[in-house]
Amino acid sequence: LSFLLEMTGADSVTQTSHPIVLKQSESTIIQCKYETASTPQALFWYIQDPNQAPLVILNAYSQAEDIPLRFQNRFSAFHNKTKKTFHLNITVAVLPDSATYFCALSPTL
């Protein structure tokens, strides 16, 4: 798993910057902390598989049924407005989860 840093104007997102290595069935948390001059419209987690366009996994308002089937019951995120964090929780990792993940303050597609 690898991660990118996304920055826009005065807003910024900082996330886990080093590759995370997991065995199948292990769990991890990918940290995302943001700074913004205003209240963010929405927070998003994306996945990008090699040679593919980024895909939205979830956002701060996603319901379980909104999450793509590939990630349901294994991926979740909690928005802590006080600490300005939106960490992605991955449980029971599987080989297809190996990809680049990034956090964004607003839609980037």
C-alpha positions as CSV (number, residue, x, y, z in Angstrom):
1,L,0.0,0.0,0.0
2,S,1.3,3.5,-0.7
3,F,-0.1,7.0,-0.1
4,L,0.0,10.4,-1.7
5,L,-0.2,14.0,-0.3
6,E,-3.0,16.2,-1.7
7,M,-2.8,20.0,-1.3
8,T,-5.1,22.7,-2.6
9,G,-4.5,26.4,-2.1
10,A,-4.7,27.4,1.6
11,D,-6.1,24.0,2.4
12,S,-3.9,21.0,3.1
13,V,-4.1,17.3,3.8
14,T,-1.4,15.3,5.4
15,Q,-1.6,11.5,5.5
16,T,0.6,8.5,6.2
17,S,3.6,9.1,4.0
18,H,5.4,5.8,4.1
19,P,4.3,2.5,2.5
20,I,2.4,0.2,4.8
21,V,3.0,-3.5,4.4
22,L,0.3,-5.9,5.5
23,K,-0.3,-9.6,5.3
24,Q,-3.7,-10.8,4.1
25,S,-6.4,-10.6,6.8
26,E,-4.4,-7.9,8.8
27,S,-5.8,-4.5,9.6
28,T,-4.5,-0.9,9.5
29,I,-5.4,2.7,9.8
30,I,-4.2,5.2,7.2
31,Q,-4.1,8.6,8.9
32,C,-5.4,11.8,7.4
33,K,-5.2,15.2,9.0
34,Y,-6.4,18.3,7.3
35,E,-6.1,22.1,7.7
36,T,-8.6,24.4,6.1
37,A,-9.5,28.1,6.4
38,S,-13.2,27.2,6.1
39,T,-15.4,24.2,6.9
40,P,-14.6,21.5,4.3
41,Q,-17.5,20.8,2.0
42,A,-16.6,17.1,2.2
43,L,-13.8,14.7,3.0
44,F,-13.1,11.8,0.7
45,W,-10.9,8.7,0.5
46,Y,-9.8,7.5,-2.9
47,I,-8.0,4.4,-4.1
48,Q,-6.0,4.2,-7.3
49,D,-5.0,0.9,-8.8
50,P,-2.1,0.8,-11.2
51,N,-3.0,2.2,-14.6
52,Q,-6.5,3.1,-13.4
53,A,-8.3,6.3,-12.6
54,P,-8.9,7.1,-8.9
55,L,-12.1,5.6,-7.4
56,V,-14.0,7.1,-4.5
57,I,-14.1,4.6,-1.6
58,L,-16.1,6.7,0.7
59,N,-16.7,10.2,2.0
60,A,-17.5,11.7,5.4
61,Y,-21.3,11.3,4.7
62,S,-21.2,7.8,3.2
63,Q,-23.6,5.2,4.4
64,A,-22.5,1.5,4.4
65,E,-24.6,0.9,1.2
66,D,-22.8,3.8,-0.6
67,I,-19.4,2.1,-0.3
68,P,-18.4,0.0,-3.4
69,L,-19.0,-3.7,-2.7
70,R,-15.3,-4.4,-2.9
71,F,-14.8,-2.4,0.3
72,Q,-18.1,-2.9,2.2
73,N,-17.7,-4.3,5.7
74,R,-13.9,-3.8,5.6
75,F,-13.3,-0.1,5.0
76,S,-14.6,2.7,7.2
77,A,-13.6,6.2,8.2
78,F,-14.3,8.5,11.2
79,H,-14.4,12.3,10.8
80,N,-13.2,14.0,14.0
81,K,-14.0,17.6,13.4
82,T,-12.2,18.8,16.6
83,K,-8.9,17.1,15.7
84,K,-9.5,17.7,12.0
85,T,-8.8,14.0,11.1
86,F,-10.4,11.6,8.7
87,H,-8.6,8.3,9.2
88,L,-9.3,5.3,6.9
89,N,-9.7,2.0,8.7
90,I,-9.0,-1.2,6.7
91,T,-9.9,-4.5,8.2
92,V,-9.2,-7.9,6.8
93,A,-6.9,-6.7,4.0
94,V,-6.9,-8.7,0.8
95,L,-4.4,-8.7,-2.1
96,P,-6.6,-6.4,-4.3
97,D,-6.3,-3.7,-1.6
98,S,-2.7,-3.2,-2.7
99,A,-2.9,0.3,-4.3
100,T,-2.4,4.0,-3.7
101,Y,-4.8,5.7,-1.3
102,F,-5.3,9.4,-0.8
103,C,-7.5,11.7,1.2
104,A,-9.0,14.9,-0.2
105,L,-11.0,17.8,1.2
106,S,-13.3,18.0,-1.8
107,P,-14.0,16.0,-5.0
108,T,-10.9,15.7,-7.2
109,L,-12.4,13.9,-10.2
